[in-house]
C-alpha cells in the first residue's frame, strides 16, 4: 500500500484535494492510503484520515497569522517527524505557503517527492518564493493560465492543469434541479435572491460579515420587492461563529444553510462575497457578483505599503482582464455604496444580462481539454 500525505489548509483546497483523491483512487491499480491536514470534503471521500483539521488553521491576513504560530508549528513538526520515519511515499501540498513551503523544503531534503498543487499567489507578493517552489517540488501544478506565463518569465517550468472547479461545477449542473431547490429553501416565485458569502476563515468572518449585514439591511430597506438573503455556511465555519458578529436583526435577516453552497448559487440573482475561490465558482455559475474584502488595520497597512499590489483583488476580474465585479476593499467597503452596486443589478436587467454574457467567457479561459482532477491524478501516479 502506498501512503500519500495531503495538506489542504483551506476550504477550497480541501474540495480540490477531495476530487483529486477520488480521481487518483479510480485510476490507481493499487490501494492508496491518504492522510494529513484537511476537512469535511476530504473526509467525505472515505479514503482520507485527518491528522489535523483545516478549520483549526483557517486564518487570513499577515497579522492574524501570528496568533496561530504555535498551532501551525506543532503540526509542521509532526509531519516532519512522520516523514523522517518513512511514513509517506509522496506528498501533495495545496497552496497554504507559510505552512507548505517549509514542509516542501524539508521533504525534498529527505527524499520524499513533493507535488505542489495550486501555486501560492507569488505573482501578488514575495515573487522571490517562485524559485524555491520549483526547487522543492518534483511537480508544480498551476490552475490559472497566467501563472504559467509568470513562471515562464522567470525561466521556471511548471504545468498548467486547468482549474479543478470546472469538474466540480460541471458535475453539479448535470443533476441540478433549481425548481426543487427553490421549494426546499422556501423561495417564492417573485423573490430576488442575494447569496452572502463572508469567507471561509475566522478572520474574514470577523472583519467582513458586519459590513455585509449592514449592506443587506440597507438593500432590504430600500426595495419595494422581496429580497431573500441566503448565507451558505463554509465547512470551516460553525454557525455559532457567525452569531458573535451578527446583530439580532442580522440573525433574523439571513437564512443560514449548511452544505448547500452550489444549490444557493444556482438560484441566486446576485452574490455578495469575499474575494477568493468563491468568485471563480460564482463566475462558473454565471451569476453577477459584488466583492467585499476587509482585514485588520495592520494587515491592510502592510498590503498597501509593503506588498504594494495594485491589480484587482478579485480573481474573476484578473481572469477576465476587466472589472466584471465591482470591488470594495477595506476603507472603501461602505455598506451604502455596496448596496448601491447590488441594487444596480437587481433593478437593471440589461446590466445583469451584459455581465452574464461576460462571465460565459470564464469556462473557455480555464479549460485545457482534459479534466483537471484527472490530469493531476496522472501526475500523482507517476511517482507511486
C-alpha atoms as one frame of an Amber mdcrd trajectory, in Angstrom:
protein
   0.000   0.000   0.000   1.245   3.460  -0.951   0.915   6.333   1.536   0.306
   9.907   0.476   0.441  12.978   2.682  -2.062  15.712   1.758  -2.028  19.209
   3.246  -5.129  21.242   2.360  -5.275  24.095   4.842  -8.257  25.953   3.410
 -11.828  25.101   2.448 -11.288  25.442  -1.306  -8.112  23.344  -1.187  -9.993
  20.701   0.774 -12.576  20.454  -2.006  -9.932  20.246  -4.751  -7.939  17.667
  -2.797 -11.067  15.541  -2.356 -11.666  15.492  -6.121  -8.021  14.567  -6.621
  -8.271  11.688  -4.122 -11.305  10.305  -5.956  -9.651  10.628  -9.373  -6.383
   9.084  -8.176  -8.152   6.179  -6.457 -10.126   5.480  -9.633  -7.047   5.411
 -11.844  -4.722   3.564  -9.435  -4.293  -0.200  -9.706  -3.249  -0.495  -6.066
  -4.706   0.764  -2.816  -3.545   4.155  -1.570  -3.727   5.499   1.967  -4.244
   9.261   2.231  -3.711  11.229   5.453  -2.708  14.695   6.628  -4.390  18.065
   7.149  -7.828  18.525   5.644 -11.530  18.935   6.270 -15.006  17.622   5.590
 -14.614  17.274   1.821 -11.531  15.071   2.092 -13.090  13.047   4.883 -16.212
  12.512   2.748 -14.141  10.535   0.224 -13.837   7.728   2.769 -10.176   7.405
   1.850  -8.585  10.187   3.928  -7.523  10.060   7.575  -7.324  13.554   9.137
  -4.374  14.075  11.458  -5.274  17.764  11.739  -8.487  19.597  10.785  -8.246
  22.611   8.493 -10.936  24.533  10.401  -8.334  24.979  13.157  -5.945  26.629
  10.692  -8.347  28.927   8.807  -6.699  32.364   9.081  -6.335  35.370   6.779
  -4.094  38.427   6.852  -0.495  38.763   7.942  -1.326  39.904  11.471  -3.939
  37.193  12.032  -1.377  34.532  11.155   0.711  35.447  14.204  -1.994  34.225
  16.588  -1.771  30.711  15.142   2.010  30.313  15.029   2.203  27.765  17.863
  -0.518  25.571  16.372   0.997  25.794  12.896   4.500  24.850  14.018   3.179
  21.970  16.081   1.521  20.447  13.014   4.507  21.214  10.815   6.890  19.454
  13.195   4.532  16.481  13.397   4.568  15.982   9.622   8.347  16.384   9.529
   8.730  13.725  12.210   6.375  11.313  10.444   8.158  11.864   7.130  11.555
  11.196   8.707  10.170   7.869   9.931   9.263   6.882   6.378   5.505   7.344
   6.739   4.920   8.918   3.314   5.761   7.792  -0.221   4.589  11.103  -1.702
   3.332  14.490  -0.515   0.662  16.590  -2.236   0.666  20.142  -0.902  -2.062
  22.607  -1.857  -1.395  26.359  -1.671  -1.091  27.415   2.043   2.502  28.658
   1.515   3.524  29.674   5.043   2.979  26.074   6.085   3.604  24.119   2.916
   6.752  25.796   1.629   8.856  24.972   4.732   7.381  21.470   4.682   8.213
  21.046   0.977  11.799  22.109   1.627  12.190  19.540   4.388  10.511  16.722
   2.472  12.694  17.351  -0.576  15.780  17.322   1.645  14.982  13.838   2.989
  13.918  12.485  -0.398  10.106  12.465  -0.216   8.705  13.536  -3.629   6.542
  16.647  -3.463   3.756  17.618  -5.851   2.781  21.224  -5.197  -0.771  21.510
  -6.495  -2.208  25.044  -6.684   0.606  27.543  -6.644   0.636  30.191  -3.908
  -0.019  33.677  -5.267   3.640  34.586  -5.667   2.603  36.893  -8.504   0.953
  39.108  -5.857   3.850  39.412  -3.443   7.151  37.825  -2.456   7.814  36.662
  -6.022  11.252  35.533  -4.824   9.461  32.429  -3.481   8.851  31.204  -7.028
  12.312  29.662  -7.446  12.061  27.945  -4.057   8.683  26.488  -5.030  10.082
  24.944  -8.206  13.282  23.809  -6.479  11.437  21.982  -3.708   8.793  20.302
  -5.885   9.016  17.433  -8.340   5.959  18.970  -9.982   4.442  22.441  -9.577
   0.909  22.374 -10.972  -0.895  25.660 -11.580  -4.643  26.220 -12.006  -4.682
  29.637 -13.693  -3.309  30.197 -17.223  -1.495  33.443 -16.378   0.526  31.650
 -13.666   2.381  29.538 -16.233   3.290  32.737 -18.079   4.506  34.302 -14.832
   6.844  31.394 -14.095   7.997  31.248 -17.718   9.220  34.855 -17.497  11.445
  33.699 -14.634  12.706  30.742 -16.730  10.879  28.309 -14.450   8.984  25.302
 -15.814   5.555  24.494 -14.376   2.468  22.679 -15.655  -0.926  24.295 -16.143
  -3.591  21.660 -15.493  -6.784  23.739 -15.610  -8.978  24.779 -12.724 -10.478
  21.915 -10.670 -13.702  23.885 -10.193 -14.554  23.067 -13.821 -15.011  19.420
 -12.826 -16.890  20.277  -9.665 -19.354  22.749 -11.167 -19.912  20.755 -14.367
 -20.746  17.629 -12.385 -23.167  19.555 -10.186 -25.004  21.263 -13.052 -25.715
  17.937 -14.780 -28.103  16.916 -11.990 -29.149  20.264 -10.504 -32.884  20.971
 -10.178 -33.448  24.702  -9.456 -37.218  24.276  -9.003 -36.701  21.655  -6.321
 -34.056  23.801  -4.616 -36.336  26.848  -4.545 -39.045  24.787  -2.938 -36.684
  23.359  -0.316 -35.312  26.819   0.508 -38.803  28.358   0.672 -38.127  30.695
  -2.250 -41.271  32.191  -3.757 -41.779  32.968  -7.448 -41.012  36.711  -7.385
 -38.302  36.666  -4.709 -34.921  38.165  -5.543 -32.117  36.056  -4.097 -28.855
  37.516  -2.831 -26.310  34.933  -1.698 -23.988  36.153   1.054 -20.563  34.520
   1.424 -18.408  36.276   4.055 -15.471  33.886   3.671 -14.145  30.590   4.978
 -11.658  31.916   7.534 -12.487  33.138  11.027 -10.774  36.499  10.496 -12.789
  37.045   7.313 -15.994  36.498   9.267 -14.835  38.960  11.916 -13.958  41.768
   9.519 -16.339  41.204   6.604 -19.626  39.852   7.975 -20.667  43.021   9.904
 -20.258  45.078   6.724 -22.254  42.578   4.688 -25.015  42.605   7.306 -25.307
  46.403   7.126 -25.299  46.193   3.333 -28.137  43.671   3.280 -30.204  45.666
   5.772 -29.790  48.711   3.526 -30.892  46.707   0.465 -33.933  45.415   2.330
 -34.939  48.901   3.474 -34.572  50.400   0.007 -36.610  47.929  -2.052 -40.341
  47.541  -2.530 -39.956  43.897  -3.570 -38.903  40.901  -1.509 -35.189  40.169
  -1.333 -34.134  36.955   0.365 -30.601  36.796   1.788 -29.182  33.272   1.956
 -25.858  32.571   3.655 -24.320  29.178   2.787 -22.015  28.229   5.643 -18.407
  27.411   4.716 -17.283  23.983   6.023 -14.506  25.604   8.088 -17.008  27.852
   9.917 -19.617  26.912  12.527 -22.979  28.652  12.752 -22.148  29.927  16.233
 -19.029  31.594  14.799 -21.335  33.876  12.822 -23.504  34.869  15.763 -20.668
  36.736  17.504 -20.637  39.228  14.643 -24.358  39.497  13.838 -26.917  41.755
  15.450 -30.355  40.322  16.346 -31.659  41.906  13.135 -28.919  40.191  11.131
 -29.743  36.819  12.660 -33.328  37.244  11.504 -32.320  38.569   8.086 -30.026
  35.747   6.960 -31.229  32.275   6.075 -28.198  30.180   7.010 -27.826  26.858
   5.213 -25.230  24.110   5.504 -23.635  22.029   2.751 -25.667  23.739   0.017
 -23.381  26.396  -1.442 -23.871  25.243  -5.039 -27.621  24.988  -4.540 -27.620
  28.615  -3.401 -25.502  29.752  -6.366 -27.869  28.016  -8.772 -30.910  30.028
  -7.642 -29.244  33.390  -6.898 -29.721  36.670  -8.726 -26.605  38.205  -7.177
 -23.749  37.085  -4.938 -22.219  39.310  -2.278 -18.939  37.734  -1.310 -15.386
  37.913  -0.018 -12.565  37.727  -2.537 -11.232  34.242  -3.203 -12.155  30.961
  -4.862 -15.840  31.826  -4.468 -15.516  34.496  -7.168 -14.478  31.819  -9.677
 -17.274  29.497  -8.518 -19.822  32.290  -8.872 -18.494  33.100 -12.337 -18.844
  29.474 -13.459 -22.466  29.603 -12.271 -22.830  32.724 -14.406 -24.134  34.882
 -11.528 -23.222  38.600 -11.206 -21.334  39.409  -8.017 -20.010  42.161  -5.765
 -16.688  41.619  -3.982 -16.047  42.916  -0.453 -12.814  42.371   1.440 -11.593
  43.638   4.786  -8.694  42.675   7.043  -7.159  44.121  10.208  -5.781  47.663
  10.021  -2.224  46.319  10.321  -2.686  43.754   7.533  -4.209  46.452   5.316
  -1.262  48.761   6.011   1.242  46.031   5.132  -0.689  45.134   1.973  -0.761
  48.753   0.812   2.708  49.923   1.822   4.902  46.814   1.691   3.268  44.481
  -0.813   2.027  47.417  -2.937  -0.227  45.230  -5.032  -2.216  47.397  -7.436
  -4.154  44.875  -9.531  -7.726  43.699  -8.822  -8.169  41.554  -5.700 -10.976
  39.525  -7.271  -9.755  36.507  -9.219 -12.709  36.797 -11.579 -11.513  40.269
 -12.660  -7.927  39.074 -13.105  -9.022  36.201 -15.326 -11.402  38.212 -17.491
  -8.978  41.170 -17.577 -11.689  43.682 -16.779 -13.724  44.723 -13.759 -16.733
  42.488 -14.244 -17.329  42.544 -10.484 -17.050  45.763  -8.506 -14.526  45.531
  -5.650 -14.822  47.199  -2.252 -11.623  46.840  -0.220 -11.042  47.990   3.362
 -11.966  51.694   3.787 -13.869  51.652   0.501 -16.176  48.960   1.855 -19.005
  51.325   2.772 -22.309  49.422   3.225 -24.386  52.061   1.423 -22.072  52.126
  -1.596 -22.001  48.333  -1.712 -25.797  48.268  -1.517 -25.962  50.768  -4.403
 -23.924  48.394  -6.533 -26.003  45.313  -5.718 -29.229  47.223  -6.380 -27.911
  48.437  -9.718 -28.040  44.781 -10.833 -31.310  43.833  -9.165 -33.040  46.829
 -10.753 -31.419  46.726 -14.193 -31.993  43.564 -16.231 -29.814  44.806 -19.102
 -26.807  45.324 -16.811 -27.367  41.881 -15.330 -27.545  40.234 -18.785 -24.417
  42.042 -20.029 -22.466  40.798 -17.024 -23.686  37.242 -17.507 -22.502  37.317
 -21.116 -19.021  38.350 -19.981 -18.941  35.622 -17.335 -19.585  32.981 -20.004
 -16.017  33.530 -21.220 -14.600  32.143 -17.972 -15.072  28.484 -18.847 -13.168
  28.857 -22.132 -10.315  30.642 -20.353  -9.865  27.893 -17.764 -10.496  24.774
 -19.873  -7.485  22.802 -21.136  -9.301  19.990 -22.950  -8.921  17.473 -20.099
 -10.487  17.020 -16.677  -8.178  18.941 -14.275  -8.529  16.356 -11.499  -7.685
  13.516 -13.893  -4.677  15.453 -15.215  -3.317  15.876 -11.682  -4.097  12.261
 -10.779  -1.935  11.096 -13.706   0.941  13.203 -12.381   0.495  11.664  -8.926
   0.605   8.105 -10.225   3.945   8.763 -11.950   5.556   8.854  -8.501   3.966
   5.754  -6.973
